[in-house]
Each structure stands twice: as C-alpha cells, then as structure tokens.
C-alpha cells in the first residue's frame, strides 16, 4: 500500500514537471508584444505588455519613452498584491490595479514593480493600452 502511494505520488510529480518544463510565458496574450522591464522601451505600439522578474526582493524598473502625447490605460495583470507605480521627473503615482494616465511624448517614464517581499511571485505582467481620448483635453496629465 505504501509503495503504491509512493509510485502514484512520483507519477503526479513527473507529470507536473513535464507540463511546466521550459514554460516561461512571453505574454499573457500572444497578439501583443511583451517587453522585459530590463530593456529600455522606446516608441511602443498602441497595446503592449511589460514583464517584470520579481522572483527576488527589490525594485524592478522599466524605462518607457512614448513617441507622442497620449492617454494610456495602464494595468497590472494577475495578482494585485505586487506594488506597481509610475514616476516622472517630478512625481510618482501608485497604480493599485489599473489607471488612466495622460503621458507626454518624448518623456522617459519609469514604471516600477516590487513583490513586497512575497516569495510566491515570480513575474508581474502589466499591460498598456493607448486610448482614443484627446490628450489636450484630458486631465490630470502625469
């Protein structure tokens, strides 16, 4: 009986390992490009994702420069317990789950993530969607 239990347990472990072996998602939606937070992102498309490796403690920073003034929807995908924020030259803004930001073209924004010292997180996916809202009339701008 004990041997049967061990064999079944090993079988389930093997199946689980084989299903996840080599699997590292590049995007939660394959239609959108996913960038690493380690690389500078310049002139991104209208919809894109940024992936942060938060498998160890500390801040991860993505430097993003947009080509033109626009209003963007910025959101965390998945677990919202991870800290996520935006920063420009003068201020910073915490994004709890999602927010809409008026972002100026030609300015490099810093989008940061931190796992809050929680070891169960490995990656944070964030998504940026350019909205069809007039930047000039949108308030507040960031």
N, C-alpha and C positions, 0 to 999 in steps of 0.2 A: 504493500500500500504506500509506504513511504517512498519507495523507488519510483512508483508511478507518478506520485505528486512531483517529485524532482524532475522527471522526464517531461511532464506537461509544463512545468514552470520554465525549464530550459527552452522548450519549444516556443512558448509565448515570447520569451526574451529574444530569441533568434528572429522570429517573425517581426517583432517590433523594431529590432535593429536593422533588418534588411529593408523595411519600409521607409526608414528615415535615413539610411546610409547615403551620404553625399547630397542630401537635400538641404539646400540653403536657398530660400526663396529670393528671387531678384526683384519681385514686385508682387503686390497683392492683386494687381490687375495687369495682366500682360500687355494690355493695349497702351499703357502709359509707361514712359521711360522712368527708371528708378536710378537715382544717383546716390553715391556714397557721400556721407557727410564729411569724409576725409578730403574730397576733391572740391576745388572752387567751382561753383556753378555760375555760368555766365550766359545770359540771354536764353533762359529755359523756355520750353514750349508752353502752350496755354494750360496744359494739365501735365503734372509730373509728380513724382514721389521722391522723398529723400529718406534714406535708410541710415539709422544711427546704430552703431555697435555699442550697446550699453551693457555688455556682459561683465564689465568690471566697473568699479566705482569711479566717479569723476564726471566732469562736464565733457560733452561731445559738441563740437561747434561746426555748423555748416555756414559757409560764406556764399551768399547768393546775391548776384547783381542782375537786376531786371533791365531789359532793353528800353522800356518806356513806362511812363506813368500809367498805373492801372490799379483796379480794385481786385484783390485776391481773397478767396476763401482758403484759409489755412486750417488743417485739422489733423489731430492725432488719429491714427487708425489702430484699433485694438484696445488694449488695456489703458485706461486713462490715468492710472496711478503714477506713471512716469512724468517727471517735470518737463515742461516744454515752454520755451519763451522766444520772443523776438527782441532784437536790440538794434538800435541805430546809433548815430553819434551822440545823441542827447538823452535818450531814454530807453527803457526796456518795458516789455509788455508780456505778462504771463498768459499763455493760452491753455485754458483748462481742458477743453475738448476740441472746440473749433471756434474760429472767429473770422471776421471780415476786416481786412486791413487795406487802407489806401497806401500803396507803396510807390515811391518815386523811382523813375528810371534813372540809371546811371549811379545810383547809390548802392553801396555794398551793405546788405543787412546781414546780421548774424542771427541764425536760428539755432538755439541750443537745446540740448536734452541731457537729462540726468536720471539715473534709475533710482534715486532716493535710497541708495544702499540696500536695495532689494535684490537678492541674488537669483530670483526666479526669472528675471527678464534677460533676454539675450539681444533682441533687436527692437527698435521702435521704428515703425513706418509712419511717415507723415505725408499728407497729400496737399498739393497746391492747385487750385482751380482759378483761372482767370475769369472774372465775372464780366458780364456785359452791363456794367454800371459806369456812368460817366465819372471819371476821376475828379474832374474840376469841380463838380457839384457835391461829391461825396465828402462827408465829414464823419468822424475825425480822420485826418490823414496821419500816418505814422512815419 
